[in-house]
């Protein structure tokens, strides 16, 4: 890839959204991929999801991997319950975590998440404030490296949202 070239993640996100829906696995896109979809000027090769780690959902995750012609691996990461879905043919790698730093519950994260459509399938995308909170709580060097950029984007989004609300005409009684 030369200067000016870029990778388009939409085909992969579309495939994941469709496969998650077809297999009934509710998962929320988190991390830099979620932040990038909300306008943060960050790059990532990681696609990370939070899901409820129950025996039923682990079985659904295995069905997702099978549908993707991939395998589920359990590498050792002390920070989280991590299931890595890996497809050798094109090096697709997607991480599914049972918990993430700075997020108390799956339900809370889901209630604040955006629903983004990719070719007719919906993907839940973590709110930028939750991504910031998680990265701050994790405190890893790679997370601290993007915090300033994410926080600036969040401030700008909040300011623009408040300005848009102020411009709306008052509701008539």
Residue, then its C-alpha position, 0 to 999 in steps of 0.5 A: x500500500x502506498x501513500x494515500x492508500x487506506x484499508x477499508x474495514x467496512x467489508x469485515x465489519x459487515x461480515x462480522x455484523x451479519x455473522x453475529x446476528x445470524x448466530x444470535x451472539x450479542x456483542x459490542x464493538x469496543x476499543x479504537x475500532x469503536x472510537x474510529x467509527x465515531x469520528x476519532x482520528x485513530x487507526x487500529x488493526x484490532x477488532x475487539x468486542x465485549x460479550x457476556x461470557x456464559x456457556x450459551x454465549x461461548x457456544x454461540x461464539x464457537x458457531x460464529x467462528x465456524x461460520x467464519x471458517x475460523x477457530x477460537x483460541x484462548x491465549x493467556x492475557x491476564x487483563x481479561x477473559x479473552x477469546x480470540x477468533x482467528x482465520x488463517x486464510x486471510x489473518x482475520x483476528x477478532x477478540x471477544x472479551x468477557x470483561x474490560x477495564x472501566x466498564x461495570x456491566x455489559x448492560x450499561x455499555x449496551x444501553x449507551x452503545x450506538x447501533x450502526x448498520x453495515x449492509x443491512x446488519x446492525x453492529x453495536x458500537x461502544x459509546x466514545x465516553x466508554x472507550x475513553x473510560x476503559x482506556x484510562x482504567x486499563x492504563x497500558x502504554x498503548x492506551x495512554x498513547x491515544x487518550x489525548x486524541x480520544x478525549x479531544x474528539x469526545x469534547x468536540x462531539x459533546x460541544x457539537x451535540x450541545x450546539x445542535x440542541x441549542x439551535x433546535x426550536x423550542x417545543x410548542x406547548 
